[in-house]
């Protein structure tokens, strides 16, 4: 007789309901007959079987919970090695996805394309700086001695300054003076592949305010030219770094440096300060719609920054201040109304995510309802409000919101996983109720 697992797999794969008993399982005669036929034909237990429907292999491979085994006898060693490497890479990507919240990733965290994640380790610093400068843009020109800028002269006559080459283009505007920026960088001396200074090695970014010169002048000037998420290579002369004498023994005299800088985020604190300094009402800041939108966006950015640091309470305060400020903003046309609603929707979603992580499910539901009033088909709001209702054991409401989200995005993996969690929670509640009733009537 075949094992229970074998019977179950055969039931799923073979279209032969006549051999099933009243419980939907294989009869002993049918199972023995199929096994004998396969042995007579020289087939293995899971050899050629008839499928009810055709299988799309691409869909099957991308589905969760599927385990595909390679037939090593039909693959040469090189092909087998490539397949194993690809499977390992897929596992790493899958584990990385499980560590972050995909539904808030595009709002609260900046990402770098996978091909560029470790490019700071792959720079070519085997050439001297003179050979590398030819393919770079000379942004700032100096005399090479005291950092004095030289305007209106050709690059060939400028001894020092800052040269730039973009590795990965960013998005948005460049940060204005007074903004708080957060960067990662590696710093190299000429003809040296090992960085002498690295935020990657320290495992924490460098954060400073532009224009205050709390860092090296060359670093401050270089970051001013970058966009959010941009990665660029800079060669900076010694007069904008450690000067003529350097910092022995670590920094030699007159040392030029190559910097690989990534601007991960920046916040325009100058706009937010206007709101923080209010003494009477928000309306006295400015009545200009664009200015008020920039202030609200700055508050949201500050909240996002606190969220990234896991300071959820502080993030909620920034989001709340941004919502209050927008609710007192009066748009004058339809375009401005849509801009206001879009930003307000993001603030509600961000607040809901913070409350969800704090397990404050009532506030999560409140913010999600506000978001759904602005956009009834927003899957993030539907997804988060469903989780909140499930956590409160309000399963009917959770199912209703989750079904709506599933109709909008039927292939969303997170929504499918939440549906499974909801089913398990309902089953667990039924079992608990059954035990309770059993105890009540069997005392």
N, C-alpha and C positions, 0 to 999 in steps of 0.2 A: 504494500500500500504506500502511496506517496505521502509525503509529509504535509502538514497543514499549510505551510507556506507555499509549497508547490501547487497544491490544489487551488489556493487563492489566486496565484499568478495565472494558472491555466484558465480559471474562470474569467479573469480580466481580458485575456488575450484571445481565447477561442470562442468562436460564435457557434456554440453547440448547446443551446439551452435544453435540448431534449434529454441530455445526460445529467441534468441537475435535479436534485431532490426538492422537497417542498421548502427547505430552508435556503435554497439557492446555492447549495454545495454539491460537489461532484459525488455521484454514487460510487460505491466501491468497484462495481463492475466497469463503469466507464473509465475510472482512473486507471484500473489495471489494464484495460484494453488499450488505452492510449500509450501507456508505458511500454506494453509489450510490442505494439506496432513500431514504436521508435527504436527499440532495441533490435528488432528484426531488420529495420531499414538502416541500421548502423548510425543512427542519429543520437546526439547527446540529449540530455534531459531538456535543455532549452535550445533545441535546434531550430529547424524551420517550422514556424507556427503561422497559422492563418490569423490575420488581424481583422478586427471589425471595421476599422477605418484607417485610411492612410496616415502615416506619421510624418509631420514636418520636422526634420532633424534639427533645423536651426531653432525652432521653437522648443524642441525637447532639450537641447543643450543649454538654452538660456533659462529654463525653468528651474525653480528651486527644488531641492530634494531629489534630483535625478543623479544617479551614479552610473557613469558609462565606463565600461571596461574595454581596454584595447586588446585586440587579438595580436599578440606579439609575434605570432608565426607569420603574419601577413605584412609586417612592417620591418624594414631594414633598421639597423641600429641607429643610424643618423636621424631617420624620420621619427623613431621612438623617442630619441633624446629631445628633439624639437617639440614633440607633443607633450612630453613630461615638463619641459620648461614652460610651455604655454599654460599648462594646468597650474603650475606653481604660481605663475604671475597672476592668473585669474583668482587664485585663492588669496593672494596678498591684496589685490584690489577689492575683493569681497569683504575681507576683514577690515580694510580701511573704511569702506562704506558703512559698516556696522558700527564703527566708533564715532560717527558724527551723525547729527540730525540733518537728513537731506532736506527736510521741509523748511529749515531755517538757514541752511548753508548759503543759499544765494542771497539772503538778506543780511546776514550778520557776519559772515566770514568771507574773506577774499581767498580765491584759489588760484593756483598756478598750473598751467597745463603739465601733465605727467612727463612729457618729453623734456621739460625745462626744469624739473625739480632739482636736479643735481648738476646743472650746467656750470655752477660756480666751481665745481671740482674738475671741470673739463676745459678750462680756459688754456689758451696757448700763451704761456709766459716764457717760452724758450727764446723768443726774439727780444732784442733790446728795444727800449722804448722808442728810439729814433725810427726804427723800422715800422713800429706799430702806429705811430702818429700819422703816417701818411693816409691811412684809411679812416681817420677819425675827424670829427668836427671840432674846431678850435672855438669853444664857447666864450671863454674869458681869457683875455690877453694881459699879461703883467710883465714887469721889467725883470722878473726873476730874482729880485733881491729883497724887497720889502713888501711885496704884494700890491704895489701901486698899479691900478688898472691903466691900460693903454688903449684908447679908443681911436678908431680911424686909421689904423696902420695895418699893413698886411701881416699875415701869420709868420711869414719868414723873418720879419724884423722883431717879433716878440719872443723874448727868451723863455718866459714862463707862462703859467696860466692853467686852464682846465680844458682837456680834450675829452670828447664824449663819443661813444658808439652804443646804439640801442641794441640790446640782445632780444628783448621781448617787449613789444609796445604795450603801453598802459591804456587806461580809459579815463575820460573826464578831463577836468581842468587841472592845472598845476597849482600847488598849494600857495596861498598868498603869505606875505610876511606876517608873522604873529601866529601862524597855524602850528598846532602840535602834530608832529609827524612821527611815524614809527617805521623804522627801516631795519633790514638785515644786510650785512655786508661782510666781505672778505677783503683784506688789505695785503698786498704783496709788494715786496721790493723787486727791483729789476732783476730778471733772469733767475727768479726764485719761484718754484712751484708750490711751496708751503707758505700759507698766510702767516704773517707775524701778528695779525689781529683779526679776530673773527667773532661775530655775534652768534654764528652757527655753533661754534665750539663752546661758547658760554651758555648756549641754549636759552637765550633770551634776547629780544630785539633791543635796539637802541632807540630811545624816545627823547625828543627834545623839541624846543620851540624855535621856529625859524626866526632869524634876525637877532636873537639874544646871544648868539655865538658862544653857547655852552659847549660846543664841540669844535673841532678844527675848522677854521674858516673855509678851507677847500671843500670839506664835507657839507657844510651849510650851503655854500653856493651851488654845489652839484645837485643837491636834493631839490632846490628851488626849480630846477628845469625838468623835473620828472612828474609823471602822471601816476595816479593810483594803480598799483599792480605792475608797474613798469620795472624791468630789470635792465640795467645798463652798465657798461664798462667805462670807467673814467681813469685818465692818467692826470695826476695833479702834481705840479711842481712844488719844490720844497718851501718856497716862500709863502705858500698857502697851507702848509702843513706844520712841520716842526722847526722850520727856519734853518738858518745857516749852521747852528751848532748841534741840531738834533737833540736826542735824549739818550746819551750813552749809558750803558753799553748796548741797549736794545735797539735804539734808533741812531744810525750813523749820521754824521754831519751832511747837510745838503742832500738829504735823501728824498728822491721822487718816489711816488707810490702809485700802484695800480689798484683801483677799487672796483669790485663788483658789488653794486648796490641794488637792492630791491626795496621799493617803496610799498610797504604792505597796506598802509592806511594813513590818512591825515584828517584832522578835524579843524575847521575854521573857528577857533575859540573867540575870535574878535566879534563875531556875530552873536554867539551865545552870551558873551559878557554883557552885551546891551540888555539882554533880558534879565540876567542875574542882578543887574544894578538897579532894577526898577524899584520904586518906592510907593507908587500909587497904583496904576493899572497898566495892563499890557498894551492898551491902545496908545499910550504915550510914547512907545518905542518908535514906531513909524506907521504911517497909513499906506505906504507903498506896498502893493501886493507882492511884487517880486522880492522885496527885501524881507517881508514877513515869511515868505516861503523859504528863503535861504536860512533864516533864523530857525525855523521849525526843522529843516533838514539837518542843520548843525546839531540841534538837540537830539535828533534821532541818531546821528552819527556818534554822539557822545554816549548815548544809551547802548548802541552796538558795541562800542569800545569797552564799556563796563561788562556787557554780556560776555564778550570774548575773554575777559578776565575772571569770569564766574562771579561777578558782583551783581547778582540778580536784583537785589533790592534797589541799589543805586541805578541800575538800568531802568527799572520800572519808574523811578522818579523822573528820569529824563524823558521817558516816553509820555508820562502823564503831563509833564509840563508842555511838551510839544503838542499833545492833543488839546489841552486847554487853550494854547495860543492859537491853534488853527480854528477852533470853534468860535473864536472872537474875530476871525478874519473874514472880511466881506468881499467876495469876488464880484466883479463888475460885468462879466460876460460868461458864456458857456464854457469857453476854453479854460478860464481861470477856475471855474467850478469843478471841472474834471480834474485839473491839477490838484486842487485842494482835496478832493475825494480820494484820489490815488495815494497821496501822501498820508492822509488820515487812515486809510485802509491798512497801510503798512504799519503804522503805529499801533493800531488795534491788534494786528496779527503778532507783532513783536511782544506786546504786553501779554497777550494770551499765552505765548510760548513761555515767557518768564514765569507767569503764575502756574502754568502746567508743571514746570520743573520744580516749583516750590510746593506742589501738591495743594495749591489753593484752587480747587476745582470750581467753586462758585464764581470767583473772579474770572477764571478762564472762560466759563460759559458766558458771562456778561460781555467780555470783550469780543468773543467770537460772534455773539448775536449782533453787536454793533458792526462788526465787519461784514456779516451776512446781509445786513440792511443796505450796505453800500454795494455789495456784490454777492447776490444769492447763490451763485455758482462757484464761489471761491473754494477750491478743494482743501486748501490749508485750513481755513476756518472750519469746514465741515469735518475734516479729519481730527482736529484738536478738540472740537466740542464733543465729538463722539467718544474720544478717550476720556474726557472729563465726566460725561454721563456714565460711561462704563465703570469708572473708578468710584462713582457714587452709587453704583448698582442700579442705575436707572436704565435698564437694558432696552426697553422699548424705544426711548428717545435716542439712545446710542445707535440702535439698529436703523432707525429712520434716517438719521444724518449720514451714517456710513453707506447706506444704500444709495443715497443721492450722490455722494462722492464717487461711489463705484460706477454709477451710470455715466458720470463725466469722464473718469479716468479708469476704465475697466482693467487696464494692464499695470496699474500702479502697484508695485510690490509692497509698499508700506500699507496701503489700504487693504490689500489681500491679507497681509500678516495681522492687521488689526481685526479683520473679520474673524480670523481663526482664534485670536485671543478672546474676542467677544463670545464666540461659541463655547470656548472652554470655561469662561466665567459663568455663562448661563447653565452649563452642565454641572458645574460645581455647586451653584446655588440650588439646583434641583436635588442633588445628592444630599446637601445639607438639610433641605426641607424634608426629604424622605426620612433621614435619620431622626429629625426632631419629631415628626409625626409618629414614627415607630416607637419612640420613647414615651410619647404622650399616651398612646393607646395600649401599651404593654407594661404598664406599671402594676 
